[in-house]
Amino acid sequence: MRVLQQPVLVSIATLALAFTACPSARAWGCEGHQVIAYVAETHLSARARAAIIRILAASPVDPSLSRYCQPRSADPIADASTWADDYRSVHPETAAWNFIDIPRGAHRGRLAQYCPPATGCAVSALEAQLGVLGNSHASTTARADALRFVIHLVGDVNQPLHDVTNNDEGGNCVPVEFFGALPKEADVARELFAPNLHQVWDVSIIDRFGRGASSLRVARNLNRHFRAQIAEWESQPVDFAAWAWEGHAIAESVAYGKLPRAIPIEPPRSVGSCADDNVGRRMLGFHENLGAAYESAVAPVVQQQLAKAGARLAHVLNSALP
């Protein structure tokens, strides 16, 4: 598959600043989530779009909530797409809703063992929030927040590194060198390094093929490039579990599979941070050096997942708000 635009080299200083500014585990980053929202908007029915605007306007975002993505998008759906990451900063109980830790090497089957009822996961949170959104008796605030969660979490579950773990927090604990930017320890207590594999998928690859274009322009390019596939994705059933398993397979075959040095599958264990079992420092020892070869293998997949997430989000919202 052709990469939309040829990548351009950016300075190491620019990359280092981007990695430092971007918090760990913000799936797709600001631009990625906004791109997904803009792709979806193109495929919303008139009724669904009107309902979305009405629901969001009826209960605006709390003005006291600090918003990471600046400047905020004037488009209400694109702005809603990044809200959940800000909300979890004051409601940490929702943090586990952004991913599902399916261990590398797991065989496809039921997801219950990877989605603890006490915390939930991306799949269970999507199902629950979609139920709230469709409940006409729920409060305006509950429905608006549910809609914001759905917009965000459909993007999350289509980010392959949010569907996998190798005791490494979805690649957050895998330090990498990226086009000459060496990994630096951003959080000593947690053994968190930047750049890391998760950040490369969330932000860096998108920054490179986007080449400074707006999220709206990137979305338009993706809509044009994936026109035939988008029609197919929209016609498929909504199946959050299947999407998670699909992402898991992509993480295994591409995100990890295309690394210059193979990282072995580890026996699953409970990990609270990259400092547990010294996973961050152990992964640092692989000296993963990601450059043009990794980018050429990964960028088309990242583009496809963004477009697919947008098409699937439109289908979810068209079905939920007919």
N, C-alpha and C positions, 0 to 999 in steps of 0.2 A: 504494500500500500504506500502511496506517495505521501511524504511529509508535506504539509500544506505550504510551508515557506522554508527556504533554506535557513538554517540557524546561523546566527552571527556570534562572534566571540565577544564576550564582555569582560571587563577588567576583573581581576581577582578582588580588588577592593569593593567593587559593586556587588559581587557575589557574597562576599563576607558580610556586608551590611545587610543584604537581603536575608541571609540565614540567621543573623543575630536578631533581626526585627521580627521574624516570623516565629510565633510560639510553636512548641512541639504539638504535633498531632492535630493541627487544624486541617482537616481533610480538604484537599484541593485548594486551600488558601482562598483569599478573597476573590481573585479572578476566576478560579475554577468554578466555584459555586455560582458566581454571577453568570458565567458563560452557560452553565447548565440551565439556569433560570431563563436566560434569553433564548436559548434553543427551544425550551419548552413553550415559551410564550407564542412562538410562531405556529405551534400546533394545537393551541387551546381552542376549544369551541367558544363562540361568542358568549354563550350562557355561562360556561365555566369561568371565563375571564371576568365577566361582570360580577359573578358571585365572589370570586377571589378578591377583587378590588373592594367590594362591599364589606366582606368579612374583615379584611385587614384594616379598613378605615374605621370600622365600628369599635375597634380596640387597638389604638396605636401603641407602638413600642414605648415602654416606660422611659421618659426622657432622662431619668437618672442613670439608666443603664449605660455603662461605658461601651462604646462601639469601636472595635479594633480596626475595621476596614474603613479607611478614610481616603478621599471624601465619600460620604454615603451616596449610594446610587439614588437618583431621583425616581427611578422606576421602582414601584412598591414591591414587585415580585422579586426583582434582583436584590433589593435591600433586605427583604425577608429571608433570602437564601443564606445569609451569613449570621443571622440573629442567634441561632442555637449555640454557636461557639461562644458568643458573648454571654448568653443566658447561663451557661454552665459555670461561668466564673463566679456567679453568685448562687447558683443552684448546682453544686457539685454532684448531687445525686443523679443528675442527668448525664454525667460524663460517659457512663458505660453505654448509653444509647447510641453513641456515635460509631460503634464498631461491633464486630463479633469475632472473638478469638478462636477461630478454627485452627487447630495445630497443623503445621506442615506435615504432610504424609497421611493426614486423616482421609478415610474413605467416605465417599458421599453417602449420606444417610440422614437420619433425623438430627436436628440441630439442638434439641433440648439440652443435651449435656454441655453445650458450649454457650448456653444462654441462661445463666442462673436467675431464677425468679426474684431473688433478693435485689439484684441490680438491673436486670433486663439487659437487652442488647439491641443492636440496630433493627433486627428483624421483629422482635416483640414490640419495640417502641413504635415502629411504623404501623404495625397492626393496631396497637392501642390508640395511637393518635389519629389514625384514619377513622377509627370508631367514634372518637370524640368529634371529629370534623363532621361526620355524617349524622350526628345527633342534634336534631333541631331543638331539643330541650336543654342542651348545654348552654352555659353562659356565653355571652359574646367574647369575653376574655379567653375562656377555655377553647372556644372554636378558633379564634385568631391565633392563639399560641399553638394549637394543634396543627393548623395550616402551615405555620412557620416551621414547625418540626418536620412535617411531611416534605416540604420543599427542600429542606436541608438534608434530611436523612436518606431520601432517595439518591441524592448525590453521594453521600457517604457510602452506602452499600454498594455503589458502583465504582468505588475506589478500591482496587484489588487489595491494597495493603491494609484496608479496614476489615478484611475478611480472613485474616491469617495471623498467626503468631508462630514464632520459633523461639519462644521465651524472650522475645526482643521487642515487644510492644509494637508489632506491625512494622518492623524495620526502623523504628525510632532509635533502637539501640545498635544499629549497624553504621558506624562511622564510615564515611567515604570521602575520597578526594574527588572533586568534581571540576573538571577543566582547570586544574591547577590550584583550586582552592583547597587547602589542606584542612582536615578536621581539627577543630579546636574544642576544648572542653567548655561547654556553655554552662553546665551545672555540675560542679564537682561532687556535691552530695549525691546526686542521682546518676552520676557517670554518663551524663547526656552530652553527646558531641554534635557539632554542626560543622559542615554538612553531614547529613545522614540519609540513609536510603529513603526513608519516608518523606523527608522534605524534598528530595529530588523529584519524587512522583507528584507531590502536592503542588509544588511551586516552580521548581527550576526548569523542568522540561517545558512547562507551559510558557514560562517567561521567554524561553529560547525560540520556540516556534511562533510565539505571538509577536516577537520582535517589537514590543512596545505598543502594539495595536490595542484599542479599547476592547473590553469584554464583549461589547455588542458586535464589533467588527469580527472578532474571533468566532463568535457564535454564528454570524452570517456565513463565514467561510465554512464552518463545520456543516451547517444546514445544506449548503450547496454541494459540498464534497460527499456527504453521506445521504443524499436525498433518497436513493433507492432503499438503503438499509433502514433509514428512519421509518419509512412506510411499513416495512416488515416488523420492526421492533414495536411500533404502535399497535400492530394487529395481534400481538402475542398476549397471553393471559398475564395478569399481574400476579407475580409469584416471588415474594421477597426472599424466601428460602432458596429458591433456584438461582436468584440473582447473587446471593451470597456465595453459593457453591461455585457459580461461574467465576466470580471474582477471585475466590480461593484458587481455582485452577490457573487463572491468569497470573496471580502472584507467584505461584510455584514455577510455572513454565517461563515467565517473562521477567518479573521483578527480581526474583532470585535466580532463575534459570539462566539469565543472560549476564549475570555478574562475571567479571573476569576471573575471579577465584571462587570456586564452589564452596558454599557454606553448608556443612552437614546438617541434616535434620536432627534436632535435639529431642530427647524424651520430654514430653510435656511436664511442666512444673508451674507452680504458682509464682508469678513474678510481679512485684509491686513497683519496681523501677529498674533502670538499667544497672543499678549497683547490686541488685540481687544476683548472687552467684557470679559477680563480676562480669556480667554478660557484656556490658559496654566496653570494658577494656579487653575482654577476650575477642570480641568482634573487631576491635581496633587492630588486633594482630593479623587480620587477614589482608590489611593494606589494600582495600578495594579502591582502584583508581578508575573512575568512570569518565569517559570522554566520548569521542565521536562514534565509536563502535557501539557503545551502550545506548547512546542517544538515538542512533539510527534504528536500533532494534525496538526501542521503547516508545519513542515519540508517536508513531502511528497507532500504537495501542492506547496511549493516553488520549489521543484525539478521538479514537473510536469510543472509549469509555465515557468521555464528556458528551459526545453526541448521543450515545445510547442512553445515558442518564437523563438527558433532556427529553428525548422521545418518550422514555418510560414515565418521567414525571408528568408530561402532558397527558399521557394515557391514564395515569392514576387520578389526576385531577378532573379530567373529563368524565371519568366513571363515577367519581365521588360527588361531583357537582353538576349533574346532568341538566 
